[in-house]
């Protein structure tokens, strides 16, 4: 990011080279970490925490999940760009990027908690895992609430910061902000599944929900324009997080939402007891 900051004023080509260099640095760091991990596993020999086959299987699942995220962040914009006018596309992307401020604190939490999830799960400390996950939700909601209220109550003012012509996208911001609220309220459900041996399940959830989202873009944009794009994106975020929420409850017995467990009322029971 620092490279991008210094080179972007020199032109779009240099900004592209900066992004490419940053990507190669991330790849190099990942290869180095994997090499170190394999070295430690070889030293432990008979007491391996994870077999190489398990490592490869999990890596493939995470790779496919990355493709699902690519579908949401890149392919959806390409589809919207094909079906929307430049003005409507600008409104949609502005709303989507602005609403990410609500989700920013969850990104920070997801950078800290997953290793602790994995540790507690390996220790069989499900009560500690439940407590940590729910604390993450409460912290995320507390810190995201101010930005959420701003987006819901005064979206015209928020978009007015970009220019008077952007204020017509206020309802788009409200729709995506509500979807991001669900994202924050369900907490780190995806990482809970990933870090507890259910990465294949999370992979399937992400792929199916994002594939449905791309189909919704083709259906809703011709009917509703930029509003349809916002609704399609919101539906994907809500559906993916609520589906993961259900499976976190069924597989781990952890209820993430800070409201009574309505899945119990619906007689959706846990598959694995704490």
C-alpha positions in Angstrom: 0.0 0.0 0.0 2.9 2.4 0.7 4.3 1.6 -2.7 0.9 2.4 -4.3 0.7 5.6 -2.3 4.0 6.9 -3.6 3.7 5.7 -7.2 0.0 6.4 -8.0 0.6 10.2 -8.5 3.0 9.3 -11.3 0.3 7.8 -13.4 -2.1 4.8 -13.8 0.6 2.6 -15.2 2.9 3.1 -12.2 -0.1 2.4 -9.9 -0.7 -0.9 -11.7 3.0 -1.8 -11.3 2.7 -1.0 -7.6 -0.3 -3.2 -7.2 1.5 -6.0 -9.1 4.6 -5.7 -6.9 2.5 -5.8 -3.8 0.7 -8.9 -5.0 4.1 -10.7 -5.7 5.3 -9.7 -2.2 2.2 -11.2 -0.6 2.8 -14.4 -2.7 6.4 -14.5 -1.6 5.5 -14.1 2.0 2.9 -16.9 1.7 5.4 -19.3 0.1 8.0 -18.5 2.8 5.5 -19.2 5.6 4.5 -22.5 3.9 8.1 -23.5 3.6 8.7 -22.8 7.3 5.6 -24.7 8.3 6.7 -27.8 6.3 10.1 -27.5 8.0 8.6 -27.6 11.4 6.3 -30.5 10.5 9.4 -32.5 9.3 11.2 -31.9 12.6 8.1 -33.1 14.6 8.0 -36.3 12.4 6.0 -38.7 14.4 4.0 -36.0 16.2 2.6 -34.1 13.2 -0.2 -31.8 14.1 -1.4 -31.9 10.5 -0.6 -34.3 7.7 0.5 -33.0 4.3 -2.6 -34.4 2.7 -4.8 -32.5 5.2 -2.8 -29.4 4.4 -3.3 -29.8 0.6 -7.0 -30.5 1.1 -7.5 -27.4 3.3 -5.5 -25.3 0.9 -7.7 -26.3 -2.0 -10.8 -25.4 0.0 -9.4 -22.0 0.8 -8.4 -21.4 -2.8 -11.9 -22.1 -4.0 -13.3 -19.8 -1.3 -11.0 -17.1 -2.6 -12.5 -17.6 -6.1 -16.0 -17.2 -4.5 -14.8 -13.8 -3.0 -13.5 -13.0 -6.5 -17.0 -13.6 -7.9 -18.5 -11.2 -5.4 -16.0 -8.4 -5.7 -14.9 -8.5 -9.3 -17.3 -10.5 -11.5 -20.3 -8.7 -10.0 -18.8 -5.4 -10.9 -18.1 -6.6 -14.4 -21.7 -7.7 -14.8 -23.0 -4.5 -13.3 -20.7 -2.6 -15.7 -22.2 -4.4 -18.7 -25.8 -3.8 -17.6 -25.7 -0.3 -16.0 -24.9 3.1 -17.3 -21.7 4.7 -16.2 -23.7 7.0 -13.8 -25.6 4.1 -12.2 -22.5 2.0 -11.9 -20.7 4.9 -10.2 -23.6 5.2 -7.7 -23.6 1.4 -7.0 -19.9 1.2 -6.5 -19.9 4.3 -4.3 -22.6 2.7 -2.1 -20.8 -0.6 -1.9 -17.5 0.9 -1.0 -19.0 3.3 1.6 -20.9 0.5 3.3 -17.6 -1.4 3.7 -16.8 1.1 6.4 -19.5 -0.7 8.5 -17.7 -4.0 7.9 -14.2 -2.6 8.5 -14.1 -3.5 12.2 -15.1 -7.1 11.3 -12.1 -7.2 9.0 -9.9 -6.3 11.9 -11.5 -8.8 14.2 -11.1 -11.5 11.5 -7.4 -10.7 11.3 -7.0 -11.4 15.0 -9.4 -14.1 16.2 -9.1 -17.1 13.7 -5.8 -18.4 15.1 -7.4 -18.4 18.6 -10.4 -20.2 17.2 -8.2 -23.0 15.9 -6.3 -23.2 19.2 -9.4 -23.4 21.3 -11.0 -26.0 19.0 -7.9 -28.2 19.1 -7.9 -28.0 22.9 -11.6 -29.0 22.9 -12.4 -25.8 24.8 -15.8 -25.2 23.2 -17.0 -23.0 26.0 -14.0 -20.7 25.5 -14.6 -20.8 21.7 -18.2 -19.8 22.2 -17.3 -17.0 24.6 -14.6 -15.6 22.2 -16.8 -15.7 19.1 -19.7 -14.0 20.9 -17.4 -11.3 22.3 -16.2 -10.6 18.8 -19.8 -10.1 17.7 -20.5 -7.7 20.5 -17.3 -5.7 19.9 -18.0 -5.5 16.2 -21.5 -4.3 16.7 -20.5 -1.7 19.2 -17.8 -0.2 17.0 -19.8 -0.5 13.7 -23.0 1.1 15.1 -22.0 4.7 14.6 -21.2 4.3 10.9 -24.3 2.2 10.4 -26.5 4.9 11.9 -24.9 7.5 9.7 -25.5 5.4 6.6 -29.2 4.7 7.5 -30.2 8.1 8.9 -28.3 10.6 6.8 -27.2 8.8 3.6 -27.8 11.9 1.5 -25.2 13.8 3.6 -22.7 10.9 3.3 -23.1 10.8 -0.5 -23.1 14.6 -0.6 -19.4 14.4 0.4 -18.7 12.9 -3.1 -20.8 15.5 -4.9 -24.3 16.7 -5.3 -25.0 14.2 -8.1 -24.3 11.2 -5.8 -27.1 12.0 -3.4 -29.6 10.0 -5.6 -27.8 6.9 -4.5 -28.9 7.2 -0.8 -31.3 4.3 -0.9 -28.6 2.1 -2.4 -26.4 2.9 0.6 -29.2 2.1 3.0 -29.8 -1.3 1.4 -26.1 -2.4 1.4 -25.6 -1.0 4.9 -28.4 -3.2 6.3 -26.7 -6.2 4.6 -23.4 -5.2 6.2 -25.1 -5.0 9.5 -26.1 -8.7 9.1 -22.5 -9.4 8.2 -21.2 -7.8 11.4 -24.0 -9.2 13.6 -23.2 -12.8 12.6 -19.6 -12.2 13.4 -16.8 -14.5 12.2 -19.0 -17.4 11.2 -17.0 -18.1 8.1 -13.7 -18.2 10.0 -15.3 -20.4 12.7 -16.1 -23.0 10.1 -12.7 -22.7 8.4 -10.7 -23.0 11.6 -12.6 -25.9 13.0 -12.2 -28.4 10.2 -15.3 -27.4 8.2 -13.6 -25.5 5.5 -15.2 -27.6 2.8 -18.6 -26.8 4.1 -17.8 -23.0 4.1 -16.4 -23.4 0.6 -19.6 -24.8 -0.7 -21.7 -22.1 1.1 -19.5 -19.4 -0.4 -19.6 -20.8 -3.9 -23.3 -21.5 -4.0 -24.3 -18.1 -2.5 -22.0 -16.1 -4.8 -23.1 -18.1 -7.9 -26.7 -17.3 -7.0 -25.7 -13.6 -6.5 -24.3 -13.4 -10.0 -27.6 -14.8 -11.4 -29.5 -12.2 -9.4 -27.4 -9.5 -11.0 -28.5 -10.6 -14.4 -32.1 -10.8 -13.3 -32.5 -7.7 -11.1 -30.4 -5.1 -12.9 -32.5 -5.1 -16.1 -35.6 -4.8 -14.0 -34.5 -2.2 -11.4 -31.2 -0.8 -12.5 -28.7 0.3 -9.8 -31.3 -0.6 -7.2 -31.3 -4.2 -8.5 -27.5 -4.3 -8.2 -27.7 -3.2 -4.6 -30.4 -5.7 -3.8 -28.5 -8.6 -5.5 -25.4 -7.7 -3.5 -27.3 -7.4 -0.2 -29.1 -10.7 -0.8 -25.7 -12.5 -1.3 -24.2 -11.0 1.9 -27.3 -11.9 4.0 -27.8 -15.4 2.6 -24.2 -16.4 2.9 -23.9 -15.2 6.5 -27.2 -16.6 7.7 -26.4 -19.9 6.0 -23.0 -20.0 7.8 -24.7 -19.0 11.0 -27.0 -22.0 10.8 -24.1 -24.4 10.3 -22.0 -22.8 13.0 -24.9 -23.7 15.4 -25.4 -27.2 14.0 -21.8 -28.2 13.8 -20.3 -26.3 16.8 -23.3 -25.4 19.0 -22.4 -21.7 18.9 -25.1 -19.1 18.5 -23.6 -15.9 17.2 -26.5 -13.4 17.0 -27.1 -11.2 20.1 -30.7 -12.2 20.1 -32.6 -15.3 21.3 -31.8 -18.4 19.4 -34.7 -18.7 16.9 -33.2 -21.9 15.5 -34.2 -23.6 18.7 -37.8 -22.4 18.2 -37.7 -23.9 14.7 -36.4 -27.2 16.2 -33.1 -27.0 14.2 -30.9 -29.0 16.6 -27.2 -29.2 16.9 -25.5 -32.1 15.2 -22.6 -32.1 17.7 -23.1 -31.4 21.3 -20.7 -29.2 23.2 
